[in-house]
């Protein structure tokens, strides 16, 4: 019986897929895994690469309707009791899926777990997160991550390296590696497909918490994540800002939403003013200008209708109404 479905959503990810898939199979341990590559309309040879070098993984050709939609499509292709949502630009460096699954089985209240992540330079990447709030957004807007002795409640990211040495409960974890109990995700309604890109993971983790499940970080496995590999992108910066607005409209009332939005505007306005004149500073400024235009409703959603409605509830049907493969 398959223990774990590994879902990798790919869009023009040819340069990363081979090392990603190699590392997944090398670190499966004693777990029986079902690897599913959901391709969102790539045109760089990604599909051909997977089929040529990896006969075991299944390739699902999918209309590109976003990251959440593709992950949900991948879940429908498997009945494994556990599912891993894994970015294609990652490589497993340490640990095994078998050992990680053994730990989760001993904790029936755990619905989702993240792992230790390193960036392309080998530095620890902060994946333990706190849910967005107006206060955290305000302090980040004034540069709280650079404050000496910063209080934990002043920002969303856990920046203390020592915290990542042991397992712990947290609000949410980075979506580049999320190993979840299938039943927990199904009962919460899967990923909200209104989010085209960004904010899927805090939304899912919040709904898991609300349903009584734990979200945890575990150092049992370590991955390399080529985070920021393509540099700053104005369109993606605007999409992240738009997804933040979607999250705020979904989970915060009018007053808190207004305060949080003001904090986001302050954050990007500060970056516009303080970014230096060098090439990286110019790219950062341009990205924040694009984000500001989205936050202030001066520009339409970055991906048009694909970006999803701002205020609409999730389009997913309740879990009880979906087909038997998701029950």
DARAJO-V476008 format. One record per pair of residues at least 6 apart in sequence whose C-alpha atoms are under 6 Angstrom apart, sorted by sequence separation. I is the first residue (numbers start at 1). J is the second residue. D is the distance in whole Angstrom. If there is no record, write none. Layout:
# DARAJO-V476008
i,j,d
I,J,D
I,J,D
This chain:
# DARAJO-V476008
i,j,d
118,124,5
119,125,6
275,281,5
293,299,5
118,125,5
117,125,5
248,257,6
275,285,6
272,285,5
139,154,6
140,155,6
136,154,5
136,155,5
268,288,5
36,57,6
38,59,6
35,57,5
36,58,5
37,59,5
38,60,5
39,61,5
40,62,5
39,62,6
40,63,6
40,64,5
130,156,5
175,201,5
129,156,5
3,31,6
5,33,6
9,37,6
129,157,5
3,32,5
4,33,5
5,34,5
6,35,5
7,36,5
8,37,5
9,38,5
10,39,5
11,40,5
2,32,5
3,33,6
5,35,6
6,36,6
7,37,6
12,42,5
128,158,6
172,202,6
2,33,6
11,42,5
12,44,5
14,46,4
172,205,6
130,171,5
198,240,6
129,172,5
129,173,6
199,243,6
128,173,5
170,215,6
198,243,6
127,173,5
169,215,6
170,216,5
127,174,5
169,216,4
168,216,6
168,217,5
167,217,6
237,287,6
241,291,6
167,218,4
238,290,5
234,287,4
238,291,4
237,291,6
234,290,6
238,294,6
114,173,6
249,311,6
114,177,6
239,302,6
114,178,5
246,310,5
113,178,6
113,179,5
7,74,6
29,96,5
31,98,5
112,179,6
23,91,6
28,96,5
29,97,6
30,98,5
112,180,4
23,92,5
27,96,5
28,97,5
29,98,5
111,180,6
20,90,6
111,181,5
17,88,6
20,91,5
16,89,5
111,184,6
5,80,6
4,80,5
3,80,6
6,83,6
7,84,6
2,80,6
4,82,5
5,83,5
6,84,5
7,85,5
8,86,5
4,83,5
8,87,6
8,88,6
87,176,5
86,176,5
86,177,5
85,177,6
85,178,5
84,178,6
84,179,4
83,179,6
83,180,5
82,180,6
82,181,5
82,182,5
81,182,5
111,213,5
113,215,6
115,217,6
110,213,6
111,214,6
112,215,5
113,216,5
114,217,5
115,218,5
116,219,5
109,213,6
110,214,5
113,217,5
115,219,5
109,214,6
117,222,6
119,224,6
115,221,6
116,222,5
117,223,5
118,224,5
119,225,5
120,226,5
117,224,6
118,225,6
119,226,6
119,227,6
196,307,5
194,308,5
141,263,6
192,314,5
68,191,5
69,193,5
68,193,5
95,220,6
134,259,5
138,263,5
141,266,5
95,221,4
134,260,4
137,263,5
141,267,4
94,221,5
94,222,5
67,196,6
93,222,5
189,318,6
66,196,4
67,197,6
93,223,5
189,319,5
92,223,4
91,223,5
187,319,6
91,224,5
186,319,6
90,224,5
90,225,4
89,226,6
